[in-house]
Amino acid sequence: MNVMKSCVLCHKPAELMCSRCFAFYCTMQCQIEDWEIHKKSCIALPKLVPNASYLSVLGVSRTESISAAGLGRMWQNNARALKPLRKPNIPLGTIEVSLDREATAKLTEPEAEPVSKEITVTTASTSSVADSVERVAKMKLQEVEKQQQVEVNGSGVKPQSLAKLKIDIIKNHQVNKGKVGPVVAAAAAPEVKVAPQQPKPWLLHFPIEKPVGEPFEVIVQCLVEIVNLSHPLEVNERIRIRMKDAAEVDGRKLVEIVQPPVTPYLLDMLGSAEDKFGEGGIIAILSSRTALVMVTSAVVKPTMKVLYNQLPELAPKQFLPLADKLKIGDLVCIETADDGWSRGLVVEQHDKNWLFYTVDNGTVELISDEKQIRALPEEYKQKPYLVLQMDLSRVIMKELEFKQRCYLPSFAFGFERLSYDQQTRTMKATLKDVEGKRQLAEVTFRNFVCDLKQVDINYWPHIPQDKSIVRITSVLDASTVIVCPKDKINVYTELLQTILPVLKQLTAPPKPNDVIVGVDELAMPYRARVLKVISANAVEVLDLDNGSIKTVPSDKLYGANGFIRNLPVYPMKVKIRDLDPAAVKNPELIIEQLQDLRSAKRLLKQLFESKSYMYDGVKLIDLNMNRSLGALLLENHDKKLNEAAEAERKKVEAEKLKREQEEEAARQAKAEAERKKRDQEAEIERQKAEQERMEAEKRKLAEEQAKAAAVAAAAADTTKLTYNDLKLVKLPAGTPNVKLSILDDSDVGRGIITVCVFNEENAAHYDKLDTTVNKIAATIGGDGYDPEVDELCVAIYDADKRWYRALCLTPPDGAGAFMVQFVDYGNVATVKRAAIRAMTPELNFSCTAHTCKLKDLESAKGKLGQQQQQQGYVVAAEIAMDGDVYLLKF
């Protein structure tokens, strides 16, 4: 998510960011005004870029209208540790021929791939058949000379030179069909189809006694006609041809030129551009002297706009058909999770799994879904590859400063072209800062060839330019850990399950650094590199799919084939940059914290800062606390050291106090034992006399208690208060328009409410009622009371846990609970025995609440609610008596 920043000068919302120091500005004017401070950290005034992504620093132009989304895709997922590998092979062999001459074809190792019908032809002579070539050339020239003399009606005009004659032959090959001499081309041996009785059109000469699989030389001669030749062929020009159809014209096979997949080369565009200045950026570090770069000069931007804007929009709309019969070297359109649709070159294949090198992003992608692979139109195949290889020839500034400040992924630079060699396609240039004011290094740009077969393991880690979210998977020491991107853990498990049946189980212990396949306790395969052979039955390995170090039995190890070795490896060993080893007094405390973070699967943000060189360590940020991991580790380290010292001090003090207490306890125990001995002797004497006295007193006390119990029972029977003892304040019956306050309307549906007269006296009475009742009830002892029906008591109302005067309505139920009515408010509740106490005479004061019946219930309901809400009281139009019950009319 992009977070809007504020301008460092005017504090307004800023959408621009400095490409060097990452300061935020709202306009370029603010950057210029802030120049005095800005200049100190940036050396020269860098250009401003949109604050959409740190990675878009390299791809944003001041003048072009390329969308930020297209350029963002260009830099995502492109900082992988690529390595320059060997040049690609030509699987069908190298065939060199000359126009109108014989050809010599030298086959390389045969491959199991399907043989293409395309033939590579170089218009150059070969020394192995020099004599034969010269004879054939003379014969062809004589034939052409005779034909041209016939055309000019015997005028005797001859070509000015041999080269001129060759050019004329090529230019007029369409017009002079059947008149101009044929052109000689070459084909690889596997493509040849020879009819038994027809010596033409293919003539082969090769030793048939050679063993199968051993390389040999053949001479192939065929008369062909190129139907789509658009320019005169020149000496040493290399072309690829293929059969047009099965038809022949005057004994000549019809062929057409196969356009190269990438033309023109990007370096040809840069080398021939009028402007020798350009811009670009580093996308990946291959070694200490080699990097992958992307150029964003003006001459390249139209191509970038097509590849980053038009191609991603074309593929998802299903305008591109699915690719069919893929083979190594094919250029297609692929869909990746991070970059969308882009051009990819097939570099490795196993069943339905392909490894692609994205020629415009510099990444290697694994794709197993055929729907993510589309055929690429010819117009997109002819666009140049946008990723170049940059070799450092000479560092002009201090090399250490150059590596710390400039030689980093996502570094934006400018360059000035010095020279361009078209034959070798290498361009020498001077590397400068983005403003072109400071020279950094002399470099050489060349085309990058991605070949995964040069080394056993290729590390293509996903390292975003400014940050990535990782997890610690192994702890090596107090400052070195193995981390893995959170979404790149065990990504090849399903793929390895499909390959495992064809792998062979190891019968002998592997060697250190061997790449193998292991199977865990859940029968899940994983790639591993051998760290140490512990014994014949156990091996310590590094899990290359999740970065963990484990010991596995030898019987669960399998050999790895080339495809497995070439899969990307994402775990990385990193050094925590901001963790000072000199400040660590106890490394075990740091390791313990790192192990806790690993066990908790804590997510960390990995930063490559402008003053940080990726080989010297990275900065890790704890996402939970948004603080530097190194600072947190040191802080907790010091805290634990202080806690350990404090614990040791307290332990010493506790031991000392314990010894003193034990000594004091022993002394007191001795004194107590002596005292007890004396007391026991005296006690024996007292007990004898006391026993007789106590028996007499016990008898007397029992008699007194029996009398007291009888008196208390009689008193209790005489002091019980009933409903008749309640001092009720009567309502003014017969008086019209009396103001009443409703105390309880829970039974208003049945026409029953509890009211009291609304006046100041009753208001004062109810203000003191709660305090008085709870104060007296707190003095009543006992653990409960069993009231009789119609007996007054005090009970706790469950809603507020307060004591109220109540009248028992029913005997106890099966659970020992009584139904009571709170006489001062009229509401009824069920109360357990433990929440009831007997009422004392002190609580038998006057009661102003009366439970009354309503006349004309339906009309009274509306009036009661309206008056109570508006006035806080209701007005009874009539109060009458119906026996002992009041009747109210409103």
PyMOL commands that set and color helices and strands:
alter all, ss='L'
color gray80, all
select helices_A, chain A and resi 28-33+35-42+54-57+68-75+127-151+162-171+189-191+266-272+301-314+370-372+378-381+399-405+493-502+554-556+562-565+581-583+587-599+614-616+629-719+723-725+748-750+760-777+833-835+841-843+857-871
alter helices_A, ss='H'
color red, helices_A
select strands_A, chain A and resi 5-6+13-14+16-18+24-25+48-50+94-97+103-106+118-123+183-185+203-205+217-226+238-249+252-258+277-285+290-295+331-336+340-350+353-358+363-367+373-374+387-395+412-421+426-432+439-447+467-475+480-485+515-519+525-533+538-543+549-553+557-559+572-575+603-607+619-622+627-628+738-744+752-757+792-797+802-808+817-822+828-832+836-838+850-854+874-876+878-882+885-889
alter strands_A, ss='S'
color yellow, strands_A
deselect
rebuild
show_as cartoon
